[in-house]
Amino acid sequence: MNVTIMGCGRVGAELAHLLDAEGHKVTIIDTDATSFDKLPPDFGGVALLGRATDEEELEKANIRQCDAFVAVTREDDKNAMAAQIAKEIFEVPRVICRVYDPLREEFYESLGLEAISPTGLFARLIKERLEK
């Protein structure tokens, strides 16, 4: 699988590492060069400095050959915007974006985006454990 990840924070770096270790082709994009320090030394993917909301920079990341695009920055609006660009303009088959605000998760889903709210996900997990 060929995956482009926007955001090289803890989640993005870990996802990039997991996919790379399984032999997938991974490109990770971030606006801060120091964020790539989170990647392991043996990371075999491509780390690109840039904005994944910029169509030209997504072209440099070979987004047209991607099977999946994942947006996991700390900014809900940027994640949704990049996800929409990947889905609507570049027609990436699988697009997932992280949204911290669980209220936005439903809204983004209504736009046709696959959105995951770690806040809502974690709250449901804790609730399940409390009810055991």
N, C-alpha and C positions, 0 to 999 in steps of 0.2 A: 504494500500500500504506500502511496505517496501522500504525505501529510505536510501541510504548512500550519505552523502554530504562531499566533500573534501574542507576544508577551513572554518574556523569559524571566518571570518571577519564580517563586518556588513551585507553583503548579505547572507552569509552562516548561520549566527546566526538567522537572521530574517526568512529565509526560514525554518530552523529547527523548530523554534518556531511556525510558521504558520501551518506546517504539523503536528507537535506534538499536537497542540491545536485542530486539526480536528480528532485526534485519529489515525494518521498514525504511523507506527513504524519507528523511525528515529535514525540513527547512524551518528554522525558527527566526522570527523577526522581532526586533525590539528597538526602541529609540535611544536606549542607554547602553553604550558599549560595555560598561562594567557589569551589566546584568548577565552577560555571557560567562562570567566567572562562576556562575552557579552550575554550569554544565560540567560533567565529569571530563577528566583529561582524555579519556578514550572515546569521546563523542565523535561519531563518524559522519554526522549530518552537516548541514550548512547553517551557519549563523550569519544573518544579514542585519546590518544596522540600517534602520529605516522605519517608515510608517506604513503599516498594513492597511491604512485607509487611503493610501495614494495608489491609484491604478498603475502608474508607471513602475512603482516599487514592487507591486504585486507581480507585474510582468517579469521583473528581474528575478523574482522568486519562482518563476515558472509555474504560476498558479494554474495556467491552462492545462497542465499535465497532472494536477492534483486530484486525488480521490476524496480528500477531506481537508477541511479548513477548520481550525479551532481558535477561537478568540478568548484569551484568558488574562487580559490585563485587569487592573484594579478599577477601570472606568467602564461602567455599564453602557453608557452611550457610545463610546468608541468601539466596544465589543459588538454591539448591535449594528453599528454602521459598517464596520469591516465585514461582519457576517452577511449583511445584506449585499454588499458589493461582491463578495465571493459567490453568493448564491445567485443573484440576479444578473450581474454583469458577466461574470466568468463561468457561470453555470457549474460550479463545483458540486458534485453529487451529494456530498454529506457535509453539512455545516453545523457546528455547535458553538454556542457562545455562553460564557459565564455571565450571570447577572446577580449581583449581591442582593438587590432589593427583590424580595419574593413577590411583591405586587407587580413588578415589571415582568416577571417570568411569564405570566399569563398573557400580558400585552404582547411581548415579543413572539410568543407562540402564535398569537392571532395574526402576526405578520408573516407567518410561515417559517419562522426560525426555530431551531431546536435549542431551547434555552434551559440552562441548569442554574438553579440558585443554590449555592453552597449553604447559605443561611437557612433556607427552607429545608434543604436536604438534611442538614445537621440537626435542626430542631426536630424533624420527624424521627430521626435515628434516636435521639435522646428520649423522646416520648415513648417510642417502642421499648427501649430498655427500661424505662421507668415502669411500664405496664407489665413487664415480665414477672 
